[in-house]
Amino acid sequence: MVRIFNSLETVLLSNNKLTGTIPKELGNLFFDGDDYADLDLSNNELIGGIPIELFAPYIRPHLDIFLFNNQLSGCYDINLKGVDYDPCIYYTNAMISDGNNFDVPWEDFCNTDSGTCTEDVCQVLDYKWLVSLFVDLGGENWTTSWDTLDCDICNWYGVTCNSDNRVINLDLTNNNLVGTLPLDIQFISELESISFGYNQISGALPAEISKLSHLTSINIEHNLIDGLGMFRGYFSLEEFRLNDNKIQGSLPENLRVSDVLTLQNNYLVGDIPYNFLVGRIFRIDNNQLSGTISNLKLKYNTPRDVFNISNNNFTGCYDGKFKQDLCGFTNAEISDLNNFNSTWEGFCNCQAGICKTGTLNVWIGEVGLWDNPDNWALGHVPLRSESVLILPKYYWNGDFSIVTVPENYQISIYSLDVTLGAVLNVPLSAELEVLGDAGWINVDQCE
Protein backbone atom coordinates (compact mmCIF):
# COMPACT_ATOMS: atom_id res chain seq x y z
CA MET A 1 0.00 0.00 0.00
CA VAL A 2 1.30 3.44 -0.90
CA ARG A 3 1.34 5.92 1.97
CA ILE A 4 2.95 9.33 1.51
CA PHE A 5 2.21 11.89 4.17
CA ASN A 6 4.36 14.77 2.96
CA SER A 7 2.79 17.22 0.56
CA LEU A 8 2.93 16.30 -3.11
CA GLU A 9 2.64 18.64 -6.06
CA THR A 10 3.09 16.38 -9.09
CA VAL A 11 3.27 12.67 -9.92
CA LEU A 12 4.09 12.03 -13.59
CA LEU A 13 3.87 8.44 -14.85
CA SER A 14 2.80 9.13 -18.43
CA ASN A 15 4.36 7.71 -21.61
CA ASN A 16 5.50 4.45 -20.08
CA LYS A 17 4.25 0.91 -20.54
CA LEU A 18 2.21 0.59 -17.36
CA THR A 19 -0.24 -2.33 -17.54
CA GLY A 20 -3.00 -3.78 -15.39
CA THR A 21 -5.70 -1.88 -13.56
CA ILE A 22 -5.22 1.46 -11.80
CA PRO A 23 -4.34 0.63 -8.18
CA LYS A 24 -6.79 2.15 -5.75
CA GLU A 25 -3.87 2.69 -3.35
CA LEU A 26 -2.96 5.76 -5.41
CA GLY A 27 -5.77 7.37 -3.43
CA ASN A 28 -3.45 7.35 -0.42
CA LEU A 29 -1.12 9.83 -2.06
CA PHE A 30 -1.35 13.10 -0.18
CA PHE A 31 -1.74 16.07 -2.50
CA ASP A 32 -1.82 19.27 -0.47
CA GLY A 33 -0.04 22.07 -2.27
CA ASP A 34 -0.99 25.73 -2.52
CA ASP A 35 -1.44 25.31 -6.26
CA TYR A 36 -3.23 22.72 -8.31
CA ALA A 37 -1.54 19.31 -8.29
CA ASP A 38 -1.17 16.78 -11.11
CA LEU A 39 -1.43 13.01 -11.33
CA ASP A 40 -0.63 11.95 -14.89
CA LEU A 41 -1.20 8.30 -15.94
CA SER A 42 -1.83 9.06 -19.61
CA ASN A 43 -0.33 7.24 -22.58
CA ASN A 44 0.08 3.85 -20.95
CA GLU A 45 -1.61 0.45 -21.32
CA LEU A 46 -3.86 0.50 -18.25
CA ILE A 47 -7.14 -1.43 -18.35
CA GLY A 48 -10.37 -1.59 -16.29
CA GLY A 49 -12.36 1.25 -14.83
CA ILE A 50 -11.65 4.28 -12.65
CA PRO A 51 -11.43 3.44 -8.94
CA ILE A 52 -13.30 5.93 -6.78
CA GLU A 53 -10.23 6.03 -4.51
CA LEU A 54 -8.31 7.78 -7.28
CA PHE A 55 -10.58 10.81 -7.22
CA ALA A 56 -11.78 11.15 -3.69
CA PRO A 57 -11.33 12.67 -1.33
CA TYR A 58 -8.56 15.21 -1.64
CA ILE A 59 -7.84 18.40 0.24
CA ARG A 60 -8.57 21.37 -1.97
CA PRO A 61 -7.22 22.80 -4.24
CA HIS A 62 -8.29 20.04 -6.56
CA LEU A 63 -6.12 17.47 -8.21
CA ASP A 64 -5.78 17.36 -12.01
CA ILE A 65 -5.89 13.75 -13.18
CA PHE A 66 -4.90 12.67 -16.69
CA LEU A 67 -6.04 9.21 -17.86
CA PHE A 68 -6.33 9.65 -21.64
CA ASN A 69 -4.81 7.23 -24.15
CA ASN A 70 -4.97 3.99 -22.19
CA GLN A 71 -7.22 0.96 -22.57
CA LEU A 72 -9.64 1.87 -19.80
CA SER A 73 -13.24 0.75 -20.30
CA GLY A 74 -16.64 0.23 -18.72
CA CYS A 75 -19.01 2.42 -16.73
CA TYR A 76 -18.58 5.31 -14.29
CA ASP A 77 -19.35 5.04 -10.57
CA ILE A 78 -22.07 7.57 -9.66
CA ASN A 79 -20.03 8.44 -6.57
CA LEU A 80 -17.37 10.02 -8.76
CA LYS A 81 -19.72 13.01 -8.67
CA GLY A 82 -19.80 13.00 -4.88
CA VAL A 83 -16.20 13.84 -4.08
CA ASP A 84 -15.19 16.91 -2.09
CA TYR A 85 -14.81 18.99 -5.23
CA ASP A 86 -16.92 18.52 -8.37
CA PRO A 87 -14.78 16.61 -10.91
CA CYS A 88 -17.25 17.38 -13.67
CA ILE A 89 -16.24 21.02 -13.45
CA TYR A 90 -12.51 20.37 -13.69
CA TYR A 91 -12.15 17.26 -15.85
CA THR A 92 -12.90 16.98 -19.57
CA ASN A 93 -13.02 14.23 -22.19
CA ALA A 94 -9.50 15.20 -23.18
CA MET A 95 -8.29 14.43 -19.66
CA ILE A 96 -10.29 11.26 -18.95
CA SER A 97 -12.05 9.38 -21.73
CA ASP A 98 -10.31 10.33 -24.98
CA GLY A 99 -8.27 7.41 -26.29
CA ASN A 100 -10.01 4.95 -23.92
CA ASN A 101 -12.99 2.61 -24.31
CA PHE A 102 -15.51 3.78 -21.73
CA ASP A 103 -19.22 3.13 -22.40
CA VAL A 104 -19.76 6.86 -22.97
CA PRO A 105 -17.50 9.94 -23.01
CA TRP A 106 -16.75 11.49 -19.62
CA GLU A 107 -18.71 14.68 -20.32
CA ASP A 108 -21.84 12.69 -21.26
CA PHE A 109 -21.66 10.99 -17.87
CA CYS A 110 -21.31 14.37 -16.19
CA ASN A 111 -24.16 16.00 -18.08
CA THR A 112 -26.75 13.20 -18.28
CA ASP A 113 -25.65 10.38 -15.91
CA SER A 114 -25.37 8.10 -18.94
CA GLY A 115 -22.77 5.40 -18.61
CA THR A 116 -23.41 5.13 -14.86
CA CYS A 117 -22.67 1.72 -13.32
CA THR A 118 -25.84 -0.09 -12.33
CA GLU A 119 -24.65 -2.76 -9.89
CA ASP A 120 -26.09 -0.80 -6.95
CA VAL A 121 -29.83 -1.03 -6.32
CA CYS A 122 -29.97 2.73 -5.88
CA GLN A 123 -28.06 5.23 -7.98
CA VAL A 124 -27.86 7.72 -5.13
CA LEU A 125 -24.77 9.46 -3.82
CA ASP A 126 -23.57 8.00 -0.50
CA TYR A 127 -25.89 4.97 -0.79
CA LYS A 128 -23.05 2.61 -1.66
CA TRP A 129 -20.98 3.70 1.35
CA LEU A 130 -23.87 3.42 3.79
CA VAL A 131 -24.50 -0.12 2.60
CA SER A 132 -20.83 -0.90 3.19
CA LEU A 133 -21.19 0.45 6.73
CA PHE A 134 -24.36 -1.61 7.22
CA VAL A 135 -22.68 -4.84 6.11
CA ASP A 136 -19.43 -4.37 8.04
CA LEU A 137 -21.16 -3.43 11.30
CA GLY A 138 -23.75 -6.23 11.29
CA GLY A 139 -26.72 -4.16 10.20
CA GLU A 140 -29.13 -7.09 10.09
CA ASN A 141 -28.82 -7.37 13.87
CA TRP A 142 -28.99 -3.68 14.75
CA THR A 143 -31.56 -2.63 17.31
CA THR A 144 -33.03 -0.34 14.67
CA SER A 145 -31.98 -1.53 11.23
CA TRP A 146 -32.00 -0.04 7.72
CA ASP A 147 -34.02 -1.12 4.70
CA THR A 148 -31.23 -1.02 2.14
CA LEU A 149 -33.77 -1.46 -0.69
CA ASP A 150 -35.18 1.97 0.20
CA CYS A 151 -33.32 4.49 -1.96
CA ASP A 152 -34.36 7.43 0.25
CA ILE A 153 -31.30 7.17 2.48
CA CYS A 154 -32.14 10.46 4.18
CA ASN A 155 -35.04 8.71 5.93
CA TRP A 156 -32.90 5.89 7.27
CA TYR A 157 -32.56 5.68 11.05
CA GLY A 158 -29.80 7.95 12.39
CA VAL A 159 -29.03 9.54 9.01
CA THR A 160 -29.22 13.30 8.54
CA CYS A 161 -28.84 14.91 5.11
CA ASN A 162 -28.31 18.43 3.87
CA SER A 163 -30.40 20.21 1.23
CA ASP A 164 -28.49 18.37 -1.52
CA ASN A 165 -29.44 14.99 -0.02
CA ARG A 166 -25.84 14.34 1.01
CA VAL A 167 -25.25 12.61 4.33
CA ILE A 168 -23.84 14.99 6.95
CA ASN A 169 -24.56 13.24 10.27
CA LEU A 170 -24.62 9.61 11.35
CA ASP A 171 -26.00 8.86 14.84
CA LEU A 172 -26.21 5.14 15.61
CA THR A 173 -25.56 5.40 19.33
CA ASN A 174 -26.42 2.29 21.37
CA ASN A 175 -27.70 0.40 18.33
CA ASN A 176 -25.83 -2.94 18.62
CA LEU A 177 -23.17 -2.15 16.01
CA VAL A 178 -20.65 -5.01 15.89
CA GLY A 179 -17.55 -5.21 13.70
CA THR A 180 -14.91 -2.84 12.31
CA LEU A 181 -15.41 0.50 10.62
CA PRO A 182 -15.11 0.16 6.84
CA LEU A 183 -12.51 2.25 5.03
CA ASP A 184 -15.31 3.29 2.68
CA ILE A 185 -16.58 5.73 5.30
CA GLN A 186 -13.97 8.12 3.89
CA PHE A 187 -16.12 8.56 0.78
CA ILE A 188 -19.15 10.04 2.57
CA SER A 189 -17.43 13.27 1.73
CA GLU A 190 -19.92 15.74 3.25
CA LEU A 191 -19.97 13.97 6.62
CA GLU A 192 -19.74 16.35 9.58
CA SER A 193 -20.34 14.17 12.63
CA ILE A 194 -20.18 10.50 13.61
CA SER A 195 -21.91 9.26 16.78
CA PHE A 196 -21.43 5.51 17.30
CA GLY A 197 -21.08 5.44 21.08
CA TYR A 198 -22.11 2.49 23.28
CA ASN A 199 -21.73 -0.27 20.71
CA GLN A 200 -19.22 -3.06 20.08
CA ILE A 201 -17.12 -1.59 17.28
CA SER A 202 -13.64 -3.12 17.29
CA GLY A 203 -10.34 -2.72 15.47
CA ALA A 204 -8.52 0.54 14.86
CA LEU A 205 -10.08 3.87 13.94
CA PRO A 206 -9.09 3.99 10.24
CA ALA A 207 -6.59 6.65 9.23
CA GLU A 208 -8.68 7.27 6.12
CA ILE A 209 -11.32 8.99 8.25
CA SER A 210 -9.00 11.99 8.40
CA LYS A 211 -9.65 12.56 4.68
CA LEU A 212 -13.16 13.83 5.53
CA SER A 213 -12.55 17.56 5.29
CA HIS A 214 -15.97 18.55 6.71
CA LEU A 215 -15.78 16.27 9.73
CA THR A 216 -15.90 18.13 13.06
CA SER A 217 -17.08 15.52 15.57
CA ILE A 218 -16.32 11.85 16.29
CA ASN A 219 -18.01 10.08 19.18
CA ILE A 220 -17.24 6.36 19.45
CA GLU A 221 -17.04 6.17 23.24
CA HIS A 222 -17.69 2.89 25.10
CA ASN A 223 -16.74 0.51 22.29
CA LEU A 224 -13.85 -1.88 21.63
CA ILE A 225 -11.61 0.34 19.49
CA ASP A 226 -8.00 -0.77 20.01
CA GLY A 227 -5.95 1.74 18.02
CA LEU A 228 -5.76 5.07 16.23
CA GLY A 229 -4.69 5.26 12.59
CA MET A 230 -1.87 7.46 11.35
CA PHE A 231 -3.97 10.48 10.42
CA ARG A 232 -2.89 12.42 7.35
CA GLY A 233 -1.78 16.02 7.74
CA TYR A 234 -3.23 17.84 10.73
CA PHE A 235 -6.52 16.21 11.67
CA SER A 236 -8.54 19.05 13.18
CA LEU A 237 -11.81 18.40 15.00
CA GLU A 238 -14.04 20.17 17.46
CA GLU A 239 -14.97 17.00 19.34
CA PHE A 240 -13.18 13.66 19.68
CA ARG A 241 -14.68 11.15 22.14
CA LEU A 242 -13.06 7.72 22.24
CA ASN A 243 -13.07 7.20 25.98
CA ASP A 244 -13.73 3.75 27.47
CA ASN A 245 -12.28 1.70 24.64
CA LYS A 246 -9.17 -0.47 24.43
CA ILE A 247 -6.90 1.96 22.58
CA GLN A 248 -3.19 1.16 22.72
CA GLY A 249 -0.24 3.16 21.40
CA SER A 250 0.58 6.83 21.74
CA LEU A 251 -1.35 10.05 21.30
CA PRO A 252 -1.34 11.14 17.62
CA GLU A 253 1.06 14.03 17.04
CA ASN A 254 -1.13 15.53 14.33
CA LEU A 255 -4.48 15.39 16.15
CA ARG A 256 -5.85 18.83 17.05
CA VAL A 257 -9.13 18.98 19.01
CA SER A 258 -10.40 22.47 19.77
CA ASP A 259 -13.30 21.85 22.18
CA VAL A 260 -13.89 18.34 23.59
CA LEU A 261 -11.33 15.53 23.84
CA THR A 262 -12.09 12.45 25.96
CA LEU A 263 -9.64 9.55 25.81
CA GLN A 264 -9.88 8.35 29.40
CA ASN A 265 -10.01 4.67 30.34
CA ASN A 266 -7.81 3.31 27.56
CA TYR A 267 -4.26 1.91 27.37
CA LEU A 268 -2.42 4.89 25.87
CA VAL A 269 1.33 5.12 26.50
CA GLY A 270 4.19 7.52 25.81
CA ASP A 271 4.68 11.26 26.13
CA ILE A 272 2.26 14.05 25.29
CA PRO A 273 3.03 15.41 21.78
CA TYR A 274 4.31 18.96 21.42
CA ASN A 275 1.57 21.62 21.57
CA PHE A 276 -1.18 19.08 22.24
CA LEU A 277 -4.25 21.30 22.49
CA VAL A 278 -6.43 21.61 25.59
CA GLY A 279 -9.93 22.94 24.93
CA ARG A 280 -13.07 23.24 27.04
CA ILE A 281 -13.23 19.54 28.02
CA PHE A 282 -10.02 17.54 28.24
CA ARG A 283 -9.75 14.01 29.68
CA ILE A 284 -6.85 11.60 29.31
CA ASP A 285 -7.05 10.08 32.80
CA ASN A 286 -6.73 6.36 33.52
CA ASN A 287 -4.16 5.56 30.85
CA GLN A 288 -0.43 4.79 31.01
CA LEU A 289 0.90 8.09 29.65
CA SER A 290 4.26 9.29 30.93
CA GLY A 291 6.74 12.17 30.88
CA THR A 292 5.92 15.77 31.74
CA ILE A 293 2.82 17.76 30.84
CA SER A 294 4.69 20.84 29.63
CA ASN A 295 3.74 20.09 26.00
CA LEU A 296 0.06 20.76 26.69
CA LYS A 297 -1.10 23.93 24.97
CA LEU A 298 -4.07 25.74 26.51
CA LYS A 299 -6.44 27.06 23.87
CA TYR A 300 -6.61 30.82 24.31
CA ASN A 301 -9.71 32.48 25.77
CA THR A 302 -11.51 29.19 26.42
CA PRO A 303 -13.39 28.15 29.59
CA ARG A 304 -12.10 24.95 31.23
CA ASP A 305 -15.15 22.91 32.18
CA VAL A 306 -13.36 19.57 32.59
CA PHE A 307 -9.64 18.81 32.90
CA ASN A 308 -8.50 15.41 34.14
CA ILE A 309 -5.09 13.77 33.66
CA SER A 310 -5.02 11.66 36.84
CA ASN A 311 -3.94 8.02 37.11
CA ASN A 312 -1.15 8.01 34.54
CA ASN A 313 2.63 7.99 34.96
CA PHE A 314 3.28 11.72 34.58
CA THR A 315 6.34 13.10 36.36
CA GLY A 316 8.26 16.30 36.93
CA CYS A 317 7.31 19.88 37.60
CA TYR A 318 4.38 22.10 36.68
CA ASP A 319 4.75 24.80 34.04
CA GLY A 320 3.74 28.20 35.39
CA LYS A 321 1.48 28.72 32.36
CA PHE A 322 -1.07 26.37 33.92
CA LYS A 323 -1.65 28.41 37.07
CA GLN A 324 -4.07 30.98 35.70
CA ASP A 325 -6.42 28.60 33.85
CA LEU A 326 -6.30 25.29 35.71
CA CYS A 327 -6.13 26.02 39.43
CA GLY A 328 -9.88 25.54 39.73
CA PHE A 329 -9.20 21.80 39.51
CA THR A 330 -8.04 19.49 42.30
CA ASN A 331 -5.45 16.85 43.12
CA ALA A 332 -8.03 14.19 42.26
CA GLU A 333 -8.14 15.50 38.68
CA ILE A 334 -4.43 16.15 38.13
CA SER A 335 -1.77 14.89 40.53
CA ASP A 336 -3.46 11.88 42.14
CA LEU A 337 -1.93 8.57 40.98
CA ASN A 338 0.78 10.41 39.05
CA ASN A 339 4.37 11.13 40.11
CA PHE A 340 4.72 14.91 39.96
CA ASN A 341 7.21 16.74 42.19
CA SER A 342 4.36 18.06 44.34
CA THR A 343 0.61 17.90 44.63
CA TRP A 344 -1.43 20.02 42.25
CA GLU A 345 -3.05 21.97 45.07
CA GLY A 346 0.39 22.71 46.50
CA PHE A 347 1.35 24.20 43.13
CA CYS A 348 -1.79 26.31 43.01
CA ASN A 349 -1.56 27.47 46.64
CA CYS A 350 2.10 28.47 46.71
CA GLN A 351 3.67 27.45 43.38
CA ALA A 352 5.11 24.23 44.84
CA GLY A 353 6.58 22.01 42.13
CA ILE A 354 6.70 24.82 39.58
CA CYS A 355 9.24 24.37 36.79
CA LYS A 356 12.36 26.48 36.73
CA THR A 357 11.88 28.00 33.31
CA GLY A 358 13.63 31.34 33.67
CA THR A 359 10.84 33.04 31.71
CA LEU A 360 11.58 36.77 31.68
CA ASN A 361 9.06 39.16 33.24
CA VAL A 362 10.06 42.79 32.67
CA TRP A 363 8.89 45.72 34.81
CA ILE A 364 6.96 48.20 32.68
CA GLY A 365 5.22 50.16 35.43
CA GLU A 366 7.77 52.93 35.77
CA VAL A 367 6.82 54.01 39.35
CA GLY A 368 4.49 51.60 41.13
CA LEU A 369 3.83 48.59 43.36
CA TRP A 370 5.29 45.13 42.78
CA ASP A 371 1.93 43.41 43.39
CA ASN A 372 0.11 45.22 40.56
CA PRO A 373 -0.03 42.81 37.55
CA ASP A 374 -0.45 45.74 35.17
CA ASN A 375 3.11 46.80 35.99
CA TRP A 376 4.59 43.63 34.45
CA ALA A 377 5.16 42.75 30.79
CA LEU A 378 3.59 39.28 31.12
CA GLY A 379 0.42 40.68 32.67
CA HIS A 380 0.94 39.00 36.03
CA VAL A 381 3.08 39.42 39.14
CA PRO A 382 6.33 37.40 38.70
CA LEU A 383 6.10 33.68 39.44
CA ARG A 384 8.64 31.43 41.12
CA SER A 385 9.63 30.11 37.71
CA GLU A 386 10.38 33.54 36.22
CA SER A 387 13.37 35.81 35.95
CA VAL A 388 12.73 39.47 36.80
CA LEU A 389 14.30 42.40 35.00
CA ILE A 390 13.81 45.95 36.28
CA LEU A 391 15.12 48.52 33.84
CA PRO A 392 15.56 52.24 34.43
CA LYS A 393 12.64 54.22 33.18
CA TYR A 394 14.87 56.19 30.82
CA TYR A 395 14.76 53.23 28.44
CA TRP A 396 11.38 54.69 27.51
CA ASN A 397 11.39 58.39 28.32
CA GLY A 398 14.56 59.30 30.22
CA ASP A 399 13.61 58.90 33.89
CA PHE A 400 14.01 56.38 36.75
CA SER A 401 11.94 53.24 37.49
CA ILE A 402 10.93 52.86 41.14
CA VAL A 403 9.46 49.52 42.28
CA THR A 404 8.00 49.25 45.77
CA VAL A 405 7.24 45.96 47.52
CA PRO A 406 4.23 46.24 49.88
CA GLU A 407 4.62 45.72 53.65
CA ASN A 408 4.50 42.06 54.81
CA TYR A 409 4.65 40.82 51.20
CA GLN A 410 6.35 37.52 50.30
CA ILE A 411 8.13 37.05 46.98
CA SER A 412 9.80 33.98 45.43
CA ILE A 413 11.35 34.31 41.95
CA TYR A 414 13.93 32.46 39.92
CA SER A 415 16.33 35.38 39.37
CA LEU A 416 16.44 39.16 39.76
CA ASP A 417 18.28 41.85 37.82
CA VAL A 418 17.87 45.49 38.84
CA THR A 419 19.88 47.53 36.35
CA LEU A 420 21.70 50.76 37.16
CA GLY A 421 19.26 53.63 37.44
CA ALA A 422 16.32 51.50 38.60
CA VAL A 423 15.24 51.35 42.25
CA LEU A 424 13.74 48.41 44.16
CA ASN A 425 12.35 49.26 47.61
CA VAL A 426 11.90 46.23 49.89
CA PRO A 427 10.58 46.98 53.42
CA LEU A 428 11.97 45.00 56.37
CA SER A 429 8.61 43.30 56.91
CA ALA A 430 8.67 41.80 53.37
CA GLU A 431 10.46 38.64 52.23
CA LEU A 432 12.23 38.42 48.87
CA GLU A 433 13.55 34.94 47.91
CA VAL A 434 15.66 34.46 44.78
CA LEU A 435 15.76 30.75 44.01
CA GLY A 436 18.51 30.66 41.42
CA ASP A 437 19.44 27.01 40.77
CA ALA A 438 17.02 25.60 43.31
CA GLY A 439 14.91 24.18 40.48
CA TRP A 440 11.35 23.11 41.21
CA ILE A 441 9.99 23.99 44.65
CA ASN A 442 9.17 21.31 47.19
CA VAL A 443 5.69 21.21 48.65
CA ASP A 444 7.30 21.60 52.08
CA GLN A 445 8.18 25.16 51.10
CA CYS A 446 4.48 25.99 51.13
CA GLU A 447 4.48 25.85 54.91
RAURUR-V821732 format. One record per backbone hydrogen bond with DSSP energy under -1.0 kcal/mol. NH is the residue of the N-H (numbers start at 0). CO is the residue of the C=O. E is the energy in kcal/mol with one decimal. If there is no record, write none. Layout:
nh:NH co:CO e:E
nh:NH co:CO e:E
This chain:
nh:7 co:29 e:-1.3
nh:10 co:37 e:-2.2
nh:12 co:39 e:-2.9
nh:14 co:41 e:-1.6
nh:25 co:22 e:-1.7
nh:26 co:23 e:-2.3
nh:27 co:24 e:-2.3
nh:28 co:25 e:-1.6
nh:36 co:61 e:-1.2
nh:37 co:8 e:-1.9
nh:38 co:63 e:-2.7
nh:39 co:10 e:-2.6
nh:40 co:65 e:-2.9
nh:42 co:67 e:-2.1
nh:43 co:68 e:-1.0
nh:44 co:17 e:-2.4
nh:46 co:19 e:-2.2
nh:53 co:50 e:-1.8
nh:54 co:51 e:-1.1
nh:55 co:51 e:-2.0
nh:63 co:36 e:-3.5
nh:65 co:38 e:-2.4
nh:66 co:94 e:-3.5
nh:67 co:94 e:-1.0
nh:68 co:97 e:-2.2
nh:70 co:45 e:-2.5
nh:72 co:47 e:-2.4
nh:75 co:114 e:-2.8
nh:79 co:76 e:-2.3
nh:80 co:77 e:-1.7
nh:81 co:78 e:-1.7
nh:88 co:85 e:-1.5
nh:90 co:86 e:-2.9
nh:94 co:91 e:-1.0
nh:95 co:91 e:-1.9
nh:97 co:92 e:-2.8
nh:99 co:96 e:-2.1
nh:100 co:71 e:-3.7
nh:102 co:73 e:-2.6
nh:108 co:104 e:-1.7
nh:109 co:105 e:-2.1
nh:110 co:106 e:-2.2
nh:111 co:107 e:-2.7
nh:112 co:108 e:-1.7
nh:115 co:112 e:-1.1
nh:116 co:75 e:-2.5
nh:123 co:121 e:-1.5
nh:126 co:123 e:-1.6
nh:129 co:125 e:-2.0
nh:130 co:126 e:-2.3
nh:131 co:127 e:-1.6
nh:132 co:128 e:-1.9
nh:133 co:129 e:-2.5
nh:134 co:130 e:-2.6
nh:135 co:131 e:-2.5
nh:136 co:132 e:-1.7
nh:137 co:134 e:-1.3
nh:138 co:133 e:-3.3
nh:140 co:137 e:-2.1
nh:141 co:138 e:-1.5
nh:142 co:174 e:-1.5
nh:149 co:146 e:-2.0
nh:152 co:150 e:-1.8
nh:154 co:151 e:-2.1
nh:155 co:152 e:-1.5
nh:158 co:155 e:-1.9
nh:159 co:168 e:-2.4
nh:161 co:165 e:-2.1
nh:164 co:161 e:-2.0
nh:167 co:159 e:-3.0
nh:168 co:159 e:-1.7
nh:169 co:192 e:-1.8
nh:170 co:157 e:-2.7
nh:171 co:194 e:-2.6
nh:173 co:196 e:-2.9
nh:177 co:136 e:-1.5
nh:178 co:199 e:-1.2
nh:184 co:181 e:-1.6
nh:185 co:182 e:-2.0
nh:186 co:183 e:-2.2
nh:187 co:184 e:-1.5
nh:188 co:186 e:-2.1
nh:190 co:187 e:-2.2
nh:191 co:167 e:-3.7
nh:192 co:167 e:-1.7
nh:193 co:216 e:-2.1
nh:194 co:169 e:-2.9
nh:195 co:218 e:-3.3
nh:197 co:220 e:-2.6
nh:199 co:176 e:-2.8
nh:201 co:178 e:-2.7
nh:204 co:226 e:-2.8
nh:208 co:205 e:-1.6
nh:209 co:206 e:-2.0
nh:210 co:207 e:-2.0
nh:211 co:208 e:-1.5
nh:212 co:210 e:-1.2
nh:214 co:211 e:-1.2
nh:215 co:191 e:-3.1
nh:216 co:191 e:-1.7
nh:217 co:238 e:-2.0
nh:218 co:193 e:-2.7
nh:219 co:240 e:-2.9
nh:221 co:242 e:-2.4
nh:223 co:200 e:-2.6
nh:225 co:202 e:-2.0
nh:228 co:204 e:-1.8
nh:230 co:228 e:-1.4
nh:234 co:253 e:-2.6
nh:236 co:255 e:-2.6
nh:237 co:215 e:-2.7
nh:238 co:215 e:-2.2
nh:239 co:259 e:-2.8
nh:240 co:217 e:-3.1
nh:241 co:261 e:-2.5
nh:243 co:263 e:-2.7
nh:245 co:224 e:-2.7
nh:247 co:225 e:-1.9
nh:254 co:251 e:-1.1
nh:255 co:234 e:-2.6
nh:257 co:236 e:-2.5
nh:258 co:237 e:-1.3
nh:259 co:237 e:-2.5
nh:260 co:280 e:-2.5
nh:261 co:239 e:-2.2
nh:262 co:282 e:-3.3
nh:264 co:284 e:-1.8
nh:266 co:246 e:-2.6
nh:268 co:248 e:-2.8
nh:275 co:272 e:-1.2
nh:275 co:294 e:-1.1
nh:277 co:296 e:-2.9
nh:280 co:258 e:-2.7
nh:281 co:305 e:-2.0
nh:282 co:260 e:-2.5
nh:283 co:307 e:-2.5
nh:285 co:309 e:-2.0
nh:287 co:267 e:-2.4
nh:289 co:269 e:-2.4
nh:295 co:292 e:-1.8
nh:296 co:275 e:-2.6
nh:298 co:277 e:-2.7
nh:304 co:279 e:-1.7
nh:305 co:279 e:-1.8
nh:307 co:281 e:-2.3
nh:308 co:332 e:-2.8
nh:310 co:335 e:-2.2
nh:312 co:288 e:-3.1
nh:314 co:290 e:-2.3
nh:317 co:352 e:-3.1
nh:321 co:318 e:-2.0
nh:322 co:319 e:-1.2
nh:325 co:321 e:-2.4
nh:328 co:325 e:-1.8
nh:332 co:329 e:-1.1
nh:333 co:329 e:-1.1
nh:335 co:330 e:-3.0
nh:337 co:334 e:-1.9
nh:338 co:313 e:-3.1
nh:340 co:315 e:-2.8
nh:346 co:342 e:-1.6
nh:347 co:343 e:-2.4
nh:348 co:344 e:-2.5
nh:349 co:345 e:-2.3
nh:350 co:346 e:-2.2
nh:351 co:345 e:-1.7
nh:352 co:440 e:-3.8
nh:353 co:350 e:-1.5
nh:354 co:317 e:-2.9
nh:356 co:354 e:-1.3
nh:357 co:384 e:-2.4
nh:360 co:386 e:-3.0
nh:362 co:388 e:-2.5
nh:363 co:374 e:-3.1
nh:364 co:374 e:-1.2
nh:366 co:364 e:-1.2
nh:367 co:401 e:-2.2
nh:369 co:403 e:-2.6
nh:371 co:368 e:-1.4
nh:374 co:371 e:-2.1
nh:375 co:372 e:-1.6
nh:376 co:361 e:-2.6
nh:378 co:375 e:-1.7
nh:385 co:382 e:-1.6
nh:386 co:358 e:-2.8
nh:387 co:414 e:-2.4
nh:388 co:360 e:-1.6
nh:389 co:416 e:-2.8
nh:393 co:398 e:-1.7
nh:394 co:391 e:-2.0
nh:395 co:392 e:-2.6
nh:396 co:392 e:-1.8
nh:401 co:365 e:-1.6
nh:402 co:422 e:-3.2
nh:403 co:367 e:-2.2
nh:404 co:424 e:-2.8
nh:408 co:405 e:-1.2
nh:410 co:430 e:-3.0
nh:412 co:432 e:-2.6
nh:413 co:385 e:-2.1
nh:414 co:385 e:-1.0
nh:416 co:387 e:-2.1
nh:418 co:389 e:-2.2
nh:421 co:418 e:-2.4
nh:422 co:400 e:-2.9
nh:424 co:402 e:-3.4
nh:429 co:426 e:-1.6
nh:430 co:408 e:-2.7
nh:432 co:410 e:-3.0
nh:434 co:412 e:-3.3
nh:435 co:413 e:-2.7
nh:437 co:434 e:-1.4
nh:444 co:441 e:-1.5
nh:445 co:442 e:-2.2
nh:446 co:443 e:-1.3
